[in-house]
Amino acid sequence: MDAERSGARVAVVGGGWSGIAAAWNLHRAGARPVLFDEQPVLGGRSAAAPLGSREVTLGGKNIGRTHVLFREFTRAQGIPESAFEHFGINSSRVEDGRVRTVDTTSKAASLYGLLRGVPPRDLVRLLRLARYTRRARANRFLAGPDFQRLADRTGDPSLAAYFGKRLRDRLIRPALIRMNGAEPDEAYLGNFGTNLGMLLDGFDQLPGGFTPLLTAFSAAVETRGGTRVTGLRVAGGRVTGLFTTTGEGAGAEEREESADAVVVALPAPAAAALVAPHHAGLARRLREVRYFPVSVVIAAYDRPVFDERVRALTFPPVSPLSNAGAYGVSDRHLVRYTFSGRAARDLPADEEYLIGLAEKELGAHLDLGSARRTGLVCARWEHGLCAYSRFHSRTLAEIDAAVAALDGLALTGDYVRGAAIEACFRGAYERTDALLAALTSRSERGQLP
């Protein structure tokens, strides 16, 4: 009997999109996943947060038109395609102290407005990279074949070294800051397909948030919220379970959880902490993956702040506020402020300080004086935005080679195929498919109970 049909018990660590995708792929294959997360609710950075009488999503919530795996997942949870609302990515920006807005109703017109005046050499280079993402879907994710070959051929330069200033300021930096929290001198050519894939996509949202989706998932897959995984149980070079803690202080309860295999679906630094006692080299490779902090504030006002023409702004590098935008097409009274990039990294995690700074920055360009703030919610993640590494495909190959030394372990996360929701699903499916094949082999050898 193979591993899928025998119902192998697999522990999944992490309740963000990577962990959810891993658990779902295991579940639909017939295994018995159990998902552990230290937060009380699922979703990771996309978990719901209360704002007045409603819920909002502080983390990523844009769903690409090309996000086929994620949309298959939503349909399986009973969420129809008609539930999605088109949102798009607004391209208004602050430039030389003024708001520059291009026609966001047409992608071609938007790109023309952004690329006007860009030197021909940069246009040729950008169009070549865009053709890569059109030619093969894999090029929209980390370790895409064409981008991997280009990185090897060019020495994987930073995007600041590869493109000129006008293109960097108008197109490249806003995309990097939004997805990776990285400046152009901190991001590398071989990983740029993940950003181009986003720029060339269309985007929808679930107006009601992810809670109905996650509730349906939790009804199908066993989840243990409020449970912190403190270590891996390893015997004879094989991962055989977990050590967990629930509760706090004197009421904390420590347990051992047995499993046929374990999937660690956490940001690379957190994964490194779990594997370090068992494989120092693997932990070292995981720590080479860079992350940058991000703070998000969502504020409610008693009237719309944005209009239909301008519903989002990106700010220049000197501003700690990287972007501000309407929360949704019909929620222009809710403003989502994001602090990322070099100028924002040392900001205090103080919501009153952050909202004061945000309203000062946005108020210089839009009328905030007559709007009364009625609510506020804030979050900060120290390892919030994954910026990958130089020659990242080599880093991933070294991580995979090291993982092979620990039988029964799989690693996935936003550093495997990219930080977008679809990339998290793609990476998790790849890693759990490989794990299931290994479990099948163990089952055929009589090594599964």
Protein Blocks (a to p, Z undefined) as FASTA:
>chain_A
ZZklnopacddedjbfklmmmmmmmmmnopacddddfbfbghijmpccdehjbccdfbdc
bdcfklmmlmmmmmmnopafklpccebjafbdceehiacdddfkbmklmmmmmmgopafk
lmmmmmmmmmmmmmpmklmpghiaklmmmmmmnopaafklmpcfklmmmmmmmmmmmmno
pafklccfklmmmmmmmmmpccdddfkojmlmmmmmmmmpccdehiacfbdcdeehiafb
dcddedehjlpccdddddfbdcddddfklmmmmmmmmomklmmmmmmpccdddddddddd
fbdfbdfklgcdcddfklmblbdcdfbfklmmbccdddedjklmmpccdfklmmmmmmmm
mmmmpcfklpccfbdcddddfklbcgbjahkllmmmmmmmmmmmmghiacddjklnojbf
klmmmmmmmmmmmmmmmmmmmmmnopaZZ
